[in-house]
Amino acid sequence: MKGFKKLALVAAIAAPLTSAHALESLDDSVLSDMTGQSGVSIDLKARVLIDEVV
C-alpha cells in the first residue's frame, strides 16, 4: 500500500506537467517560414572486431 501512495503522488505531480505541452495549430503563413529536414539520419562509424565465437 505504501508503494501505491508513492505512485499516486508521482502521478499527481506529473499530470499538470504533461498538459503544458499542448498542440497548437499553425496557419500557412507561419508554416511557409519553417525549414527543416525530413526523416532521420544516423551516421554510425563502428569498428568491430570478433576474435572468438564460442
PyMOL Python script that loads the backbone (N, CA, C, O; Angstrom):
from pymol import cmd

cmd.read_pdbstr("""\
ATOM      1  N   MET A   1       0.818  -1.192   0.000  1.00  0.00           N
ATOM      2  CA  MET A   1       0.000   0.000   0.000  1.00  0.00           C
ATOM      3  C   MET A   1       0.857   1.248   0.000  1.00  0.00           C
ATOM      4  O   MET A   1       0.478   2.271  -0.571  1.00  0.00           O
ATOM      5  N   LYS A   2       2.032   1.162   0.652  1.00  0.00           N
ATOM      6  CA  LYS A   2       2.917   2.319   0.705  1.00  0.00           C
ATOM      7  C   LYS A   2       3.430   2.681  -0.688  1.00  0.00           C
ATOM      8  O   LYS A   2       3.560   3.860  -1.016  1.00  0.00           O
ATOM      9  N   GLY A   3       3.720   1.667  -1.506  1.00  0.00           N
ATOM     10  CA  GLY A   3       4.173   1.896  -2.872  1.00  0.00           C
ATOM     11  C   GLY A   3       3.098   2.551  -3.727  1.00  0.00           C
ATOM     12  O   GLY A   3       3.396   3.375  -4.592  1.00  0.00           O
ATOM     13  N   PHE A   4       1.843   2.177  -3.477  1.00  0.00           N
ATOM     14  CA  PHE A   4       0.740   2.763  -4.222  1.00  0.00           C
ATOM     15  C   PHE A   4       0.606   4.245  -3.915  1.00  0.00           C
ATOM     16  O   PHE A   4       0.308   5.034  -4.811  1.00  0.00           O
ATOM     17  N   LYS A   5       0.819   4.638  -2.665  1.00  0.00           N
ATOM     18  CA  LYS A   5       0.731   6.054  -2.297  1.00  0.00           C
ATOM     19  C   LYS A   5       1.816   6.866  -2.984  1.00  0.00           C
ATOM     20  O   LYS A   5       1.575   7.990  -3.423  1.00  0.00           O
ATOM     21  N   LYS A   6       3.020   6.291  -3.078  1.00  0.00           N
ATOM     22  CA  LYS A   6       4.107   6.991  -3.767  1.00  0.00           C
ATOM     23  C   LYS A   6       3.791   7.128  -5.254  1.00  0.00           C
ATOM     24  O   LYS A   6       4.029   8.179  -5.849  1.00  0.00           O
ATOM     25  N   LEU A   7       3.259   6.075  -5.846  1.00  0.00           N
ATOM     26  CA  LEU A   7       2.905   6.109  -7.253  1.00  0.00           C
ATOM     27  C   LEU A   7       1.808   7.139  -7.514  1.00  0.00           C
ATOM     28  O   LEU A   7       1.861   7.868  -8.504  1.00  0.00           O
ATOM     29  N   ALA A   8       0.820   7.198  -6.630  1.00  0.00           N
ATOM     30  CA  ALA A   8      -0.255   8.175  -6.782  1.00  0.00           C
ATOM     31  C   ALA A   8       0.275   9.600  -6.649  1.00  0.00           C
ATOM     32  O   ALA A   8      -0.179  10.495  -7.361  1.00  0.00           O
ATOM     33  N   LEU A   9       1.227   9.820  -5.748  1.00  0.00           N
ATOM     34  CA  LEU A   9       1.816  11.142  -5.567  1.00  0.00           C
ATOM     35  C   LEU A   9       2.600  11.553  -6.810  1.00  0.00           C
ATOM     36  O   LEU A   9       2.488  12.691  -7.264  1.00  0.00           O
ATOM     37  N   VAL A  10       3.385  10.644  -7.358  1.00  0.00           N
ATOM     38  CA  VAL A  10       4.150  10.950  -8.568  1.00  0.00           C
ATOM     39  C   VAL A  10       3.217  11.245  -9.733  1.00  0.00           C
ATOM     40  O   VAL A  10       3.468  12.170 -10.505  1.00  0.00           O
ATOM     41  N   ALA A  11       2.156  10.480  -9.867  1.00  0.00           N
ATOM     42  CA  ALA A  11       1.195  10.702 -10.948  1.00  0.00           C
ATOM     43  C   ALA A  11       0.493  12.046 -10.791  1.00  0.00           C
ATOM     44  O   ALA A  11       0.238  12.729 -11.784  1.00  0.00           O
ATOM     45  N   ALA A  12       0.180  12.431  -9.566  1.00  0.00           N
ATOM     46  CA  ALA A  12      -0.481  13.706  -9.324  1.00  0.00           C
ATOM     47  C   ALA A  12       0.438  14.881  -9.635  1.00  0.00           C
ATOM     48  O   ALA A  12      -0.019  15.927 -10.095  1.00  0.00           O
ATOM     49  N   ILE A  13       1.724  14.709  -9.384  1.00  0.00           N
ATOM     50  CA  ILE A  13       2.679  15.782  -9.673  1.00  0.00           C
ATOM     51  C   ILE A  13       2.942  15.870 -11.176  1.00  0.00           C
ATOM     52  O   ILE A  13       3.072  16.970 -11.713  1.00  0.00           O
ATOM     53  N   ALA A  14       3.021  14.737 -11.854  1.00  0.00           N
ATOM     54  CA  ALA A  14       3.361  14.717 -13.269  1.00  0.00           C
ATOM     55  C   ALA A  14       2.185  15.100 -14.165  1.00  0.00           C
ATOM     56  O   ALA A  14       2.409  15.546 -15.290  1.00  0.00           O
ATOM     57  N   ALA A  15       0.960  14.948 -13.716  1.00  0.00           N
ATOM     58  CA  ALA A  15      -0.206  15.207 -14.556  1.00  0.00           C
ATOM     59  C   ALA A  15      -0.259  16.651 -15.062  1.00  0.00           C
ATOM     60  O   ALA A  15      -0.498  16.843 -16.254  1.00  0.00           O
ATOM     61  N   PRO A  16      -0.054  17.666 -14.243  1.00  0.00           N
ATOM     62  CA  PRO A  16      -0.098  19.035 -14.777  1.00  0.00           C
ATOM     63  C   PRO A  16       1.054  19.334 -15.732  1.00  0.00           C
ATOM     64  O   PRO A  16       0.911  20.183 -16.611  1.00  0.00           O
ATOM     65  N   LEU A  17       2.179  18.665 -15.583  1.00  0.00           N
ATOM     66  CA  LEU A  17       3.323  18.916 -16.449  1.00  0.00           C
ATOM     67  C   LEU A  17       3.082  18.422 -17.865  1.00  0.00           C
ATOM     68  O   LEU A  17       3.568  19.031 -18.819  1.00  0.00           O
ATOM     69  N   THR A  18       2.346  17.339 -18.021  1.00  0.00           N
ATOM     70  CA  THR A  18       2.098  16.805 -19.352  1.00  0.00           C
ATOM     71  C   THR A  18       1.132  17.672 -20.131  1.00  0.00           C
ATOM     72  O   THR A  18       1.208  17.693 -21.360  1.00  0.00           O
ATOM     73  N   SER A  19       0.243  18.376 -19.495  1.00  0.00           N
ATOM     74  CA  SER A  19      -0.705  19.223 -20.217  1.00  0.00           C
ATOM     75  C   SER A  19      -0.074  20.536 -20.656  1.00  0.00           C
ATOM     76  O   SER A  19      -0.678  21.276 -21.433  1.00  0.00           O
ATOM     77  N   ALA A  20       1.114  20.838 -20.181  1.00  0.00           N
ATOM     78  CA  ALA A  20       1.780  22.084 -20.569  1.00  0.00           C
ATOM     79  C   ALA A  20       2.287  22.026 -22.005  1.00  0.00           C
ATOM     80  O   ALA A  20       2.566  23.066 -22.603  1.00  0.00           O
ATOM     81  N   HIS A  21       2.407  20.834 -22.563  1.00  0.00           N
ATOM     82  CA  HIS A  21       2.916  20.671 -23.920  1.00  0.00           C
ATOM     83  C   HIS A  21       1.763  20.469 -24.899  1.00  0.00           C
ATOM     84  O   HIS A  21       1.764  19.509 -25.670  1.00  0.00           O
ATOM     85  N   ALA A  22       0.801  21.353 -24.873  1.00  0.00           N
ATOM     86  CA  ALA A  22      -0.373  21.229 -25.734  1.00  0.00           C
ATOM     87  C   ALA A  22      -0.006  21.593 -27.171  1.00  0.00           C
ATOM     88  O   ALA A  22       0.900  22.391 -27.412  1.00  0.00           O
ATOM     89  N   LEU A  23      -0.714  21.006 -28.102  1.00  0.00           N
ATOM     90  CA  LEU A  23      -0.502  21.309 -29.507  1.00  0.00           C
ATOM     91  C   LEU A  23      -1.303  22.540 -29.897  1.00  0.00           C
ATOM     92  O   LEU A  23      -2.398  22.771 -29.383  1.00  0.00           O
ATOM     93  N   GLU A  24      -0.754  23.319 -30.799  1.00  0.00           N
ATOM     94  CA  GLU A  24      -1.497  24.459 -31.314  1.00  0.00           C
ATOM     95  C   GLU A  24      -1.409  24.440 -32.829  1.00  0.00           C
ATOM     96  O   GLU A  24      -0.391  24.044 -33.395  1.00  0.00           O
ATOM     97  N   SER A  25      -2.471  24.867 -33.477  1.00  0.00           N
ATOM     98  CA  SER A  25      -2.470  24.850 -34.931  1.00  0.00           C
ATOM     99  C   SER A  25      -1.715  26.066 -35.469  1.00  0.00           C
ATOM    100  O   SER A  25      -1.724  27.140 -34.867  1.00  0.00           O
ATOM    101  N   LEU A  26      -1.067  25.870 -36.608  1.00  0.00           N
ATOM    102  CA  LEU A  26      -0.314  26.938 -37.259  1.00  0.00           C
ATOM    103  C   LEU A  26      -0.930  27.203 -38.619  1.00  0.00           C
ATOM    104  O   LEU A  26      -1.318  26.270 -39.322  1.00  0.00           O
ATOM    105  N   ASP A  27      -1.020  28.459 -38.986  1.00  0.00           N
ATOM    106  CA  ASP A  27      -1.578  28.764 -40.305  1.00  0.00           C
ATOM    107  C   ASP A  27      -0.493  28.675 -41.375  1.00  0.00           C
ATOM    108  O   ASP A  27       0.686  28.527 -41.055  1.00  0.00           O
ATOM    109  N   ASP A  28      -0.886  28.764 -42.633  1.00  0.00           N
ATOM    110  CA  ASP A  28       0.040  28.563 -43.746  1.00  0.00           C
ATOM    111  C   ASP A  28       1.155  29.600 -43.790  1.00  0.00           C
ATOM    112  O   ASP A  28       2.267  29.278 -44.209  1.00  0.00           O
ATOM    113  N   SER A  29       0.890  30.831 -43.372  1.00  0.00           N
ATOM    114  CA  SER A  29       1.926  31.861 -43.430  1.00  0.00           C
ATOM    115  C   SER A  29       3.060  31.550 -42.448  1.00  0.00           C
ATOM    116  O   SER A  29       4.225  31.818 -42.740  1.00  0.00           O
ATOM    117  N   VAL A  30       2.725  30.992 -41.304  1.00  0.00           N
ATOM    118  CA  VAL A  30       3.757  30.610 -40.336  1.00  0.00           C
ATOM    119  C   VAL A  30       4.519  29.394 -40.839  1.00  0.00           C
ATOM    120  O   VAL A  30       5.743  29.332 -40.725  1.00  0.00           O
ATOM    121  N   LEU A  31       3.798  28.428 -41.392  1.00  0.00           N
ATOM    122  CA  LEU A  31       4.437  27.203 -41.875  1.00  0.00           C
ATOM    123  C   LEU A  31       5.339  27.459 -43.078  1.00  0.00           C
ATOM    124  O   LEU A  31       6.314  26.734 -43.274  1.00  0.00           O
ATOM    125  N   SER A  32       5.035  28.477 -43.890  1.00  0.00           N
ATOM    126  CA  SER A  32       5.875  28.748 -45.058  1.00  0.00           C
ATOM    127  C   SER A  32       7.250  29.260 -44.652  1.00  0.00           C
ATOM    128  O   SER A  32       8.198  29.150 -45.430  1.00  0.00           O
ATOM    129  N   ASP A  33       7.376  29.812 -43.462  1.00  0.00           N
ATOM    130  CA  ASP A  33       8.667  30.293 -42.981  1.00  0.00           C
ATOM    131  C   ASP A  33       9.481  29.204 -42.285  1.00  0.00           C
ATOM    132  O   ASP A  33      10.652  29.424 -41.976  1.00  0.00           O
ATOM    133  N   MET A  34       8.896  28.045 -42.034  1.00  0.00           N
ATOM    134  CA  MET A  34       9.570  26.955 -41.339  1.00  0.00           C
ATOM    135  C   MET A  34      10.485  26.205 -42.295  1.00  0.00           C
ATOM    136  O   MET A  34      10.149  25.996 -43.461  1.00  0.00           O
ATOM    137  N   THR A  35      11.641  25.804 -41.789  1.00  0.00           N
ATOM    138  CA  THR A  35      12.546  24.960 -42.557  1.00  0.00           C
ATOM    139  C   THR A  35      12.940  23.782 -41.685  1.00  0.00           C
ATOM    140  O   THR A  35      12.823  23.833 -40.460  1.00  0.00           O
ATOM    141  N   GLY A  36      13.397  22.746 -42.311  1.00  0.00           N
ATOM    142  CA  GLY A  36      13.789  21.580 -41.533  1.00  0.00           C
ATOM    143  C   GLY A  36      14.288  20.486 -42.442  1.00  0.00           C
ATOM    144  O   GLY A  36      14.525  20.699 -43.631  1.00  0.00           O
ATOM    145  N   GLN A  37      14.440  19.327 -41.872  1.00  0.00           N
ATOM    146  CA  GLN A  37      14.944  18.180 -42.601  1.00  0.00           C
ATOM    147  C   GLN A  37      13.948  17.046 -42.433  1.00  0.00           C
ATOM    148  O   GLN A  37      13.504  16.754 -41.322  1.00  0.00           O
ATOM    149  N   SER A  38      13.605  16.417 -43.528  1.00  0.00           N
ATOM    150  CA  SER A  38      12.675  15.298 -43.431  1.00  0.00           C
ATOM    151  C   SER A  38      13.432  14.034 -43.081  1.00  0.00           C
ATOM    152  O   SER A  38      14.560  13.835 -43.534  1.00  0.00           O
ATOM    153  N   GLY A  39      12.829  13.192 -42.289  1.00  0.00           N
ATOM    154  CA  GLY A  39      13.429  11.925 -41.936  1.00  0.00           C
ATOM    155  C   GLY A  39      14.478  12.038 -40.851  1.00  0.00           C
ATOM    156  O   GLY A  39      14.735  13.116 -40.316  1.00  0.00           O
ATOM    157  N   VAL A  40      15.067  10.921 -40.541  1.00  0.00           N
ATOM    158  CA  VAL A  40      16.100  10.849 -39.511  1.00  0.00           C
ATOM    159  C   VAL A  40      17.337  10.209 -40.133  1.00  0.00           C
ATOM    160  O   VAL A  40      17.252   9.175 -40.795  1.00  0.00           O
ATOM    161  N   SER A  41      18.459  10.826 -39.913  1.00  0.00           N
ATOM    162  CA  SER A  41      19.705  10.298 -40.441  1.00  0.00           C
ATOM    163  C   SER A  41      20.640   9.988 -39.276  1.00  0.00           C
ATOM    164  O   SER A  41      20.887  10.833 -38.416  1.00  0.00           O
ATOM    165  N   ILE A  42      21.149   8.770 -39.266  1.00  0.00           N
ATOM    166  CA  ILE A  42      22.081   8.367 -38.216  1.00  0.00           C
ATOM    167  C   ILE A  42      23.377   7.947 -38.892  1.00  0.00           C
ATOM    168  O   ILE A  42      23.408   6.985 -39.659  1.00  0.00           O
ATOM    169  N   ASP A  43      24.427   8.668 -38.603  1.00  0.00           N
ATOM    170  CA  ASP A  43      25.743   8.355 -39.160  1.00  0.00           C
ATOM    171  C   ASP A  43      26.521   7.592 -38.100  1.00  0.00           C
ATOM    172  O   ASP A  43      26.861   8.140 -37.052  1.00  0.00           O
ATOM    173  N   LEU A  44      26.794   6.350 -38.374  1.00  0.00           N
ATOM    174  CA  LEU A  44      27.455   5.497 -37.393  1.00  0.00           C
ATOM    175  C   LEU A  44      28.697   4.886 -38.022  1.00  0.00           C
ATOM    176  O   LEU A  44      28.624   4.159 -39.013  1.00  0.00           O
ATOM    177  N   LYS A  45      29.816   5.193 -37.431  1.00  0.00           N
ATOM    178  CA  LYS A  45      31.072   4.586 -37.859  1.00  0.00           C
ATOM    179  C   LYS A  45      31.551   3.710 -36.713  1.00  0.00           C
ATOM    180  O   LYS A  45      31.896   4.205 -35.640  1.00  0.00           O
ATOM    181  N   ALA A  46      31.568   2.421 -36.947  1.00  0.00           N
ATOM    182  CA  ALA A  46      31.938   1.489 -35.888  1.00  0.00           C
ATOM    183  C   ALA A  46      33.051   0.574 -36.381  1.00  0.00           C
ATOM    184  O   ALA A  46      33.093   0.179 -37.546  1.00  0.00           O
ATOM    185  N   ARG A  47      33.920   0.261 -35.488  1.00  0.00           N
ATOM    186  CA  ARG A  47      34.987  -0.696 -35.771  1.00  0.00           C
ATOM    187  C   ARG A  47      34.756  -1.886 -34.843  1.00  0.00           C
ATOM    188  O   ARG A  47      34.941  -1.795 -33.630  1.00  0.00           O
ATOM    189  N   VAL A  48      34.355  -2.982 -35.433  1.00  0.00           N
ATOM    190  CA  VAL A  48      34.006  -4.161 -34.649  1.00  0.00           C
ATOM    191  C   VAL A  48      34.999  -5.265 -34.967  1.00  0.00           C
ATOM    192  O   VAL A  48      35.231  -5.593 -36.131  1.00  0.00           O
ATOM    193  N   LEU A  49      35.575  -5.826 -33.934  1.00  0.00           N
ATOM    194  CA  LEU A  49      36.498  -6.948 -34.086  1.00  0.00           C
ATOM    195  C   LEU A  49      35.952  -8.136 -33.307  1.00  0.00           C
ATOM    196  O   LEU A  49      35.606  -8.021 -32.131  1.00  0.00           O
ATOM    197  N   ILE A  50      35.882  -9.273 -33.980  1.00  0.00           N
ATOM    198  CA  ILE A  50      35.444 -10.504 -33.319  1.00  0.00           C
ATOM    199  C   ILE A  50      36.631 -11.446 -33.305  1.00  0.00           C
ATOM    200  O   ILE A  50      37.054 -11.954 -34.343  1.00  0.00           O
ATOM    201  N   ASP A  51      37.157 -11.669 -32.121  1.00  0.00           N
ATOM    202  CA  ASP A  51      38.317 -12.544 -32.002  1.00  0.00           C
ATOM    203  C   ASP A  51      37.928 -14.019 -31.895  1.00  0.00           C
ATOM    204  O   ASP A  51      38.619 -14.892 -32.421  1.00  0.00           O
ATOM    205  N   GLU A  52      36.814 -14.285 -31.207  1.00  0.00           N
ATOM    206  CA  GLU A  52      36.454 -15.670 -30.950  1.00  0.00           C
ATOM    207  C   GLU A  52      34.950 -15.775 -30.794  1.00  0.00           C
ATOM    208  O   GLU A  52      34.317 -14.950 -30.136  1.00  0.00           O
ATOM    209  N   VAL A  53      34.391 -16.802 -31.411  1.00  0.00           N
ATOM    210  CA  VAL A  53      32.969 -17.082 -31.272  1.00  0.00           C
ATOM    211  C   VAL A  53      32.850 -18.382 -30.489  1.00  0.00           C
ATOM    212  O   VAL A  53      33.408 -19.400 -30.897  1.00  0.00           O
ATOM    213  N   VAL A  54      32.139 -18.363 -29.381  1.00  0.00           N
ATOM    214  CA  VAL A  54      32.021 -19.548 -28.547  1.00  0.00           C
ATOM    215  C   VAL A  54      30.618 -20.110 -28.686  1.00  0.00           C
ATOM    216  O   VAL A  54      30.294 -21.122 -28.064  1.00  0.00           O
TER     217      VAL A  54
END
""", "prot")
cmd.dss("prot")
cmd.show_as("cartoon", "prot")
cmd.util.cbc("prot")
cmd.orient("prot")
